[in-house]
């Protein structure tokens, strides 16, 4: 098999596996922080028990996410060394900030949170878990800043055959980042909330630790409801931005082969023929302009 295809398969598998754990960790740490806050405010031991229980699940996910993330870093240099050489001065900056600032912040306060239950005051210990949440939030921001550059390159110039950063502010105010970041965060919060909701519902059906899981369910379902609306609206704005900046990507996500179809068909299931560049088995066309008038795109290019 072609080495490039092997590299793509390897990196795709690593990224997919990595991303199973990252959004779940972000969502879980917020719920743990809320539960411990209730413990500090109300003084009820049940909230402390909840925070410890879900905190263990968060720590497992965090650890696996870190390990798979390190593999990704190695693959940038080993599988995609030419890419790293070409855009490393730009692409590497937000990744370095994420590691040196956000990840170290997370790691430090996770350690204090794990071993500080009986050593720190309640409020200081609570501050630790909230700072872990802030760290995960910042990690997502800087990683998505790097990803947004890949989607919509800004703030650079080509010198001596390499991309060099000339505007750091443009990098962190990239339009792609502004629509991608809230969608990712809401998705992570929704993931963590629904996992807690599902496990709690299962435990309630089994009538195990009913009071603990009833309270866990009540907290998580509220976060799940709010974040679900956040995912829907932020996803809508991200799709609108995608139509303007990467029309062919939006066309591909809708199972079409050109950007000229207006309105594009709403494809539920399709059989794709790359040789003929056809997708059969479409449903009828859905006029997106009725739902989102700004989402229709002009004829920009053909695949």
C-alpha positions in Angstrom: 0.0 0.0 0.0 1.1 3.6 -0.7 3.0 5.0 2.3 0.9 8.2 2.2 -2.3 6.2 2.5 -0.8 4.1 5.4 0.2 7.4 7.1 -3.4 8.7 6.7 -4.9 5.5 8.1 -2.6 5.5 11.0 -3.1 9.1 11.9 -6.9 8.9 11.3 -7.1 5.9 13.7 -5.0 7.8 16.3 -7.1 10.9 16.0 -10.4 9.1 16.2 -9.4 7.2 19.3 -8.0 10.3 20.9 -11.1 12.3 20.3 -13.3 9.7 22.0 -11.7 10.8 25.3 -11.0 14.5 25.0 -14.6 15.9 24.7 -15.7 13.4 27.4 -13.0 14.7 29.7 -14.0 18.4 29.1 -17.6 17.6 29.8 -16.9 15.4 32.9 -14.7 17.9 34.6 -17.4 20.6 34.5 -19.9 18.3 36.1 -17.4 17.2 38.8 -16.7 20.9 39.5 -20.4 21.6 39.8 -20.9 18.7 42.2 -18.0 19.7 44.4 -19.3 23.3 44.4 -22.7 22.0 45.7 -20.7 20.1 48.4 -18.9 23.2 49.6 -22.0 25.4 49.4 -24.5 22.9 51.0 -22.1 20.9 53.1 -23.8 17.6 52.2 -21.5 14.6 52.0 -23.5 13.1 49.1 -22.2 15.7 46.7 -18.6 14.9 47.8 -19.3 11.2 47.1 -20.6 12.2 43.6 -17.6 14.4 42.9 -15.2 11.6 43.8 -17.1 8.9 41.8 -17.4 10.9 38.6 -13.9 12.3 39.2 -12.4 8.9 38.9 -14.1 8.4 35.5 -12.7 11.9 34.4 -9.2 11.0 35.5 -9.2 7.7 33.5 -10.4 9.5 30.4 -7.9 12.3 30.9 -5.0 9.9 31.2 -5.9 8.0 28.0 -6.5 11.3 26.2 -3.0 12.5 27.2 -1.3 9.3 25.9 -3.1 9.3 22.6 -2.4 13.0 22.2 1.4 12.4 22.6 1.2 9.9 19.8 -0.4 12.6 17.6 2.5 14.9 18.3 5.0 12.3 17.3 3.1 11.6 14.1 3.2 15.2 13.0 7.0 14.9 12.9 7.2 11.3 11.6 4.3 10.8 9.3 4.0 14.4 8.1 7.5 15.8 8.5 7.3 17.9 5.3 4.1 19.5 6.5 5.7 20.2 9.9 8.7 21.7 8.2 6.6 23.9 6.0 4.1 25.3 8.5 5.9 24.5 11.8 6.6 28.2 12.6 2.9 28.9 12.5 1.2 25.6 13.3 3.6 24.8 16.1 3.1 28.0 18.1 -0.4 27.4 19.4 0.5 23.7 20.1 3.5 24.8 22.1 1.4 27.3 24.1 -1.2 24.6 24.7 1.5 22.2 26.1 3.4 24.8 28.2 0.5 26.8 29.5 -2.8 24.9 29.4 -1.6 21.3 29.8 0.8 22.1 32.6 -2.0 24.0 34.3 -4.3 21.1 34.1 -1.7 18.6 35.3 -0.6 20.7 38.2 -4.1 21.3 39.6 -5.3 17.7 38.8 -2.5 16.5 41.1 -3.5 18.9 43.8 -7.2 17.9 43.4 -6.4 14.1 43.6 -4.2 14.3 46.7 -5.6 17.4 48.4 -9.0 16.1 49.7 -7.7 15.9 53.3 -4.8 18.3 53.0 -6.4 21.5 51.5 -9.3 23.5 52.7 -12.6 23.0 51.0 -12.5 26.2 49.1 -8.9 25.8 47.9 -9.6 22.2 46.8 -12.7 23.4 44.9 -10.6 26.1 43.2 -8.3 23.4 42.0 -11.0 21.5 40.1 -12.3 24.7 38.6 -8.8 25.6 37.4 -8.6 22.2 35.8 -11.7 23.0 33.9 -10.2 26.4 32.8 -7.1 24.5 31.7 -9.1 22.1 29.6 -11.0 25.1 28.1 -7.7 26.7 27.2 -6.3 23.5 25.8 -9.2 23.2 23.4 -8.8 26.9 22.4 -5.1 26.6 21.5 -5.5 23.2 19.7 -8.4 24.5 17.7 -6.4 27.6 16.9 -3.9 25.3 15.2 -6.7 23.3 13.5 -8.4 26.5 12.3 -5.1 27.5 10.6 -5.2 24.3 8.7 -8.8 25.0 7.6 -8.4 28.7 6.9 -4.7 29.8 6.9 -4.2 33.4 8.2 -1.4 35.5 9.8 1.5 34.2 7.8 3.8 34.9 4.8 6.0 32.6 2.7 9.7 33.1 3.2 12.4 30.9 1.8 9.9 28.2 0.9 8.3 28.1 4.4 5.3 29.6 6.1 6.3 32.1 8.8 4.0 33.8 11.2 3.6 37.6 10.8 0.4 38.2 12.7 -0.2 36.3 15.9 -3.4 38.2 16.6 -4.8 37.2 13.2 -4.2 33.6 14.2 -6.2 33.8 17.4 -9.0 35.8 15.8 -9.3 33.5 12.8 -12.9 33.4 11.7 -12.7 29.6 11.6 -11.7 29.5 15.2 -14.5 31.8 16.3 -17.1 29.4 14.9 -15.3 26.1 15.6 -14.4 26.7 19.2 -17.9 27.1 20.6 -19.3 24.2 18.6 -16.5 22.0 20.0 -17.0 23.1 23.6 -20.8 22.7 23.5 -20.3 19.3 21.9 -17.8 18.3 24.7 -20.2 19.4 27.4 -23.1 17.6 25.8 -21.0 14.4 25.5 -20.0 14.4 29.2 -23.5 15.3 30.3 -25.1 12.5 28.3 -22.6 9.9 29.5 -23.4 10.9 33.1 -27.1 10.9 32.3 -26.9 7.4 30.7 -24.9 5.8 33.5 -27.1 7.4 36.1 -30.2 6.2 34.3 -28.8 2.6 34.2 -28.0 2.7 37.9 -31.4 4.0 38.7 -33.0 1.2 36.7 -30.9 -1.3 38.8 -31.9 0.6 42.0 -28.2 1.0 42.9 -27.2 4.0 45.1 -30.4 5.7 44.0 -29.9 9.0 45.8 -26.4 9.5 44.3 -27.4 8.7 40.8 -30.7 10.6 41.0 -28.9 13.8 41.9 -26.3 13.1 39.2 -29.0 12.6 36.6 -30.7 15.8 37.6 -27.5 17.9 37.3 -26.4 16.2 34.0 -29.7 16.4 32.2 -29.8 20.2 32.7 -26.2 20.6 31.2 -27.2 18.2 28.4 -30.3 20.2 27.5 -28.5 23.6 27.5 -25.4 22.2 25.6 -27.7 20.5 23.0 -29.1 23.9 22.0 -25.6 25.3 22.0 -24.4 22.6 19.6 -27.3 23.1 17.3 -26.9 26.9 17.0 -23.1 27.0 16.9 -23.1 24.2 14.4 -25.4 26.2 12.2 -23.1 29.2 12.3 -20.1 27.0 11.6 -21.8 25.5 8.6 -22.6 29.0 7.2 -19.0 30.0 7.6 -17.9 26.8 5.9 -20.1 27.6 2.9 -18.2 30.8 2.4 -14.6 29.7 3.1 -14.6 26.0 2.0 -17.6 25.4 -0.3 -16.2 22.1 -1.6 -15.9 20.7 1.9 -19.5 21.5 2.6 -20.5 19.9 -0.7 -18.6 16.8 0.2 -20.2 16.6 3.6 -23.6 16.7 1.8 -22.7 14.0 -0.6 -22.6 16.2 -3.7 -19.8 16.5 -6.3 -20.1 20.2 -7.2 -20.8 23.5 -5.4 -23.3 24.5 -8.0 -26.4 22.7 -6.7 -28.8 25.1 -5.1 -30.7 23.9 -3.3 -28.5 20.8 -2.5 -30.3 17.5 -1.9 -30.6 16.2 1.6 -28.8 12.9 1.5 -29.7 10.4 4.2 -28.1 7.3 2.6 -26.0 7.3 -0.6 -23.9 4.9 -2.6 -20.8 6.8 -3.8 -19.2 6.1 -7.1 -15.8 8.0 -7.2 -15.1 7.0 -10.8 -18.3 8.4 -12.2 -18.4 11.1 -9.4 -22.0 10.2 -8.6 -23.9 9.6 -5.4 -27.1 7.6 -5.8 -29.8 6.9 -3.4 -30.5 10.6 -2.5 -33.7 11.9 -0.9 -35.4 14.8 -2.4 -33.8 18.3 -2.5 -34.1 20.4 0.7 -34.2 24.1 0.1 -31.8 25.3 2.7 -32.4 28.9 1.8 -35.8 28.6 3.6 -34.1 27.6 6.8 -30.9 29.6 6.6 -31.0 32.2 3.8 -27.3 33.0 4.1 -26.2 29.4 3.6 -26.7 29.2 -0.2 -23.4 29.5 -2.0 -22.6 30.6 -5.6 -21.0 28.4 -8.2 -17.5 28.5 -6.9 -15.8 25.4 -8.2 -16.3 21.8 -9.5 -14.8 18.7 -8.1 
